[in-house]
């Protein structure tokens, strides 16, 4: 099975490099980005289209669905990390944000989604692909944080170490709108050393 993890198009929060609310829509440029990636996804001949339920992802998936003649299926498991509302509007690299990331990683936050809860959701997301035919090609519209932590936990559901967490943070910041990562999911492979999943270079 082929899986394509696609980041949504641009939002005003992305432009400002700030944490944003769940109902943030695409900018005009974001809609154009979604239309461009839709033509590229069409060349991959996807058989299924999944999307996070957040507005920016749904709007991106809508453009892909129109071009690929697919009806997007919303799935809560692929939504962005749920942040405390007190983080909305803060710059991603502000002292408040960096403090939050550290506390979140070590399980010291009481609001929003915990690291443990996100890992459980990633496992549910991975398990969801088992419901599709082996020859399926599944396009998934999601978010930078979720996509990169999904990749960081591709081989296991245990907490990652500080070095891997730092790399994931850099990858999250560097990921551009509508970038996508192709994966191969093979449930028939031997499940050692991440045998079920691999990045399709």
C-alpha positions in Angstrom: 0.0 0.0 0.0 1.2 3.5 -0.8 0.4 6.3 1.6 1.0 10.0 0.9 1.1 12.3 3.9 0.4 15.8 2.7 0.6 19.1 4.7 -2.3 21.5 4.1 -2.0 24.7 2.2 -1.0 28.1 3.7 -2.9 29.9 6.4 -2.4 33.4 7.9 -1.1 31.6 11.0 1.6 29.9 8.9 2.6 33.2 7.3 2.9 34.8 10.8 4.6 31.7 12.3 2.1 31.7 15.1 0.0 29.0 16.8 -3.5 29.1 15.2 -7.0 28.1 16.1 -8.6 24.9 14.6 -10.9 26.9 12.3 -8.2 28.8 10.5 -9.0 28.8 6.8 -6.5 28.8 3.8 -5.3 32.1 2.4 -5.7 32.8 -1.3 -2.2 31.5 -1.8 -3.0 28.5 0.2 -6.0 27.6 -2.1 -3.6 28.0 -5.1 -1.1 25.7 -3.4 -3.8 23.2 -2.8 -4.8 23.3 -6.5 -1.2 22.8 -7.5 -0.6 19.8 -5.2 -3.9 18.3 -6.4 -2.6 18.0 -9.9 0.6 16.3 -8.6 -1.4 13.9 -6.4 -3.6 13.0 -9.4 -0.5 11.7 -11.1 -0.1 9.3 -8.2 -3.6 7.9 -9.0 -4.8 7.8 -5.4 -7.7 5.4 -4.6 -8.6 7.0 -1.2 -8.5 10.4 0.3 -8.3 11.0 4.1 -8.2 14.4 5.8 -7.9 15.9 9.3 -11.2 17.5 10.3 -9.6 20.9 10.8 -10.7 23.6 8.3 -7.4 24.2 6.6 -7.0 20.5 5.9 -10.6 20.0 4.8 -10.2 22.9 2.3 -7.0 21.4 1.0 -8.5 18.0 0.6 -11.5 19.5 -1.2 -9.3 20.8 -3.9 -7.5 17.4 -4.2 -10.8 15.5 -4.2 -12.2 17.6 -7.0 -9.2 17.0 -9.2 -8.8 13.3 -8.3 -12.6 12.6 -8.3 -12.5 11.4 -4.7 -14.7 12.2 -1.7 -12.5 13.2 1.3 -13.1 11.1 4.4 -12.5 13.0 7.6 -10.7 11.2 10.4 -10.0 12.6 13.8 -6.8 10.6 14.2 -4.9 12.7 11.6 -5.7 16.1 13.1 -3.1 18.5 14.5 -1.7 18.3 18.0 -4.4 19.9 20.2 -2.7 22.9 21.9 -4.0 24.9 24.9 -6.0 27.9 23.7 -3.5 30.1 25.6 -0.9 29.2 23.0 -3.0 30.7 20.1 -1.3 33.8 18.7 2.1 33.1 20.1 5.1 32.8 17.8 6.3 29.2 17.3 9.8 30.1 18.6 8.8 32.4 21.4 10.0 31.7 25.0 6.5 30.7 25.9 6.3 28.2 23.0 9.7 26.7 23.7 8.8 26.3 27.3 5.5 24.6 26.3 7.3 22.2 24.0 9.7 21.2 26.7 7.0 20.7 29.3 4.8 18.9 26.8 7.6 16.5 25.8 8.2 15.6 29.5 4.5 15.2 30.3 4.2 18.3 32.4 1.3 20.1 30.8 -2.3 20.0 32.1 -4.1 21.5 29.1 -4.3 20.4 25.5 -3.3 17.0 24.2 -0.6 15.1 26.1 2.4 13.4 24.4 1.0 10.1 25.6 -2.4 10.8 24.0 -0.8 11.9 20.7 1.2 8.6 20.6 -2.0 6.6 21.1 -3.6 8.6 18.3 -0.7 7.9 16.0 -1.0 4.2 16.7 -4.7 4.4 15.8 -3.9 6.3 12.6 -1.4 3.7 11.6 -3.9 0.9 12.3 -6.5 2.6 10.2 -4.6 1.8 7.0 -5.1 -1.9 7.6 -8.8 -1.4 6.6 -7.8 -0.6 3.0 -6.9 -3.1 0.2 -3.3 -4.0 -0.1 -3.0 -2.2 -3.4 -4.6 1.0 -2.2 -3.0 4.4 -2.7 -4.1 6.6 0.2 -3.6 10.4 0.2 -3.8 11.9 3.7 -4.1 15.7 4.3 -2.7 16.5 7.7 -0.4 18.9 9.6 3.3 19.4 10.0 3.4 18.5 13.7 1.3 15.4 13.2 3.1 14.3 10.1 6.6 14.6 11.5 5.7 13.0 14.8 4.0 10.2 12.9 7.3 9.7 11.1 9.3 9.8 14.3 7.0 7.0 15.7 6.8 5.0 12.5 8.7 2.0 14.0 7.3 2.0 17.5 4.9 3.7 19.9 7.4 4.4 22.6 8.5 7.9 23.6 11.3 9.3 21.4 14.6 10.6 22.9 15.6 14.2 23.2 17.8 14.0 20.0 15.0 12.6 17.9 12.6 15.2 19.4 15.0 18.0 18.4 15.3 16.6 14.9 11.5 16.4 14.7 11.1 20.0 15.8 13.5 21.2 13.1 11.6 19.1 10.5 8.3 20.5 11.7 9.5 24.1 11.3 11.1 23.4 7.9 8.1 21.6 6.4 6.5 23.8 3.8 2.8 24.0 3.0 1.6 21.1 0.7 4.9 19.2 1.1 4.2 15.5 1.1 6.0 12.4 2.3 5.4 9.1 0.4 5.3 5.9 2.5 5.0 2.2 1.9 2.8 0.1 4.3 3.3 -3.6 3.9 1.4 -5.6 6.6 2.8 -8.8 5.1 6.4 -7.8 5.8 8.2 -9.1 8.9 7.3 -6.6 11.7 10.9 -6.2 13.0 13.0 -3.1 12.5 10.0 -1.2 11.2 9.3 -3.8 8.5 5.6 -2.8 8.0 6.5 0.9 7.2 9.1 2.7 5.3 9.6 6.0 3.6 9.4 5.6 -0.1 12.4 7.5 -1.4 
